[in-house]
Amino acid sequence: MVILAWLILFVAVLIVASVVILAGLINPAAGIVLSMVLWLAIPIILTIWVVDDAKKFRDRGIDVTPVLWGLGVFLLAGIFFPVYLIYRQIVWLKR
């Protein structure tokens, strides 16, 4: 599961980097704006999913703090997203 999370993040980063490079070659100003938007989009999308998923576990009575997990994923997605998936699979789904 962790390998899959890293693979998804790696592929997403490759796609974003490719799009930004191509846009920068066509129009440098557009490349800068597009890079800022895309590099923020990935952590925002992951954060929304993690917070929503953690709320479902909290509603089932599991002690989890969705806002803290979301903040961690937003700030350090490469570390907190795989850790979240580990907790989700090993600890929370077993209850």
N, C-alpha and C positions, 0 to 999 in steps of 0.2 A: 504493500500500500504506500509506503514511504517512497519507494523507487518510482511508483506511478506519479506521485505528487511532484517529485523533483523533475521527472520527465515532462510533465505538463507545464511546469514553470519554465523549463529550458526551451521547450518548443514555443511557448508564448513569447519569451524574450527574443528568440531567433526571428519570429515573425515580425515583432515590433521593430527590431533592429533593421530588418530588411526593408520594411516600409519606410522607415525614417531615412535610411540611406538613399533609397530611390527618390523620395520626395526632396531630399536635400540636393540631389544632383539636378533635379528639374528646376527647383526654385529654393534657394538657400533660406530665405525668410520663412517660407511655408514649412520647410523641413524642421526648423527650430520650434515653431509653434506645434507642429504635429508631434514632434518628439516629446514635448512637455505634456501634451494631452494623452498620448498613448502610455507614457511611463507612469502617469497617475491613474490611468484607467484600470490597469491590471490589479494593483493593490485595492482599489476601490471595489471592484467586482468581487475579488476574493473576500474582502471584509464584509460586504453585504451578505454573501453566502454563509460565511462563518457565523456571523451574528444571528442570522435567521435559523441556522441549524442548531446553534447552541441554545436558542430560546426554546426550541422543540424539546431538547433534553431537559432544560430547566422546568418546563411545563410537566414533564413526566416525573418530576421529583428528584432529579439528579442535581447535586450541588455543583453548579457551573455558573460562571459570570460571563455572559455573552459580550458585554461591553469591553471587558479587559481582553478577552480573546480577540475581539475585533480590532482593538487598538494595537495589540501586538502584531497581528497580521498586517495591518496597514503600515506600521512603521518598519517591520522586519519580516516581510512575507517569506523570504527564503528560509528563515529559521522557524517562525511560529506556525506557518501553514502545515509543514510536515509533522510538527509536534502535535498540532491540533488533530490531524488525521490519525496519529498514533493513539492519542487519548480517546478519540471517537471510536476507533475500532477495538482497542484492547480493554478500555475501562468502561466507557459509557454504554456501549451496545451489549455488554455482558449483563447489565442490570435489568 
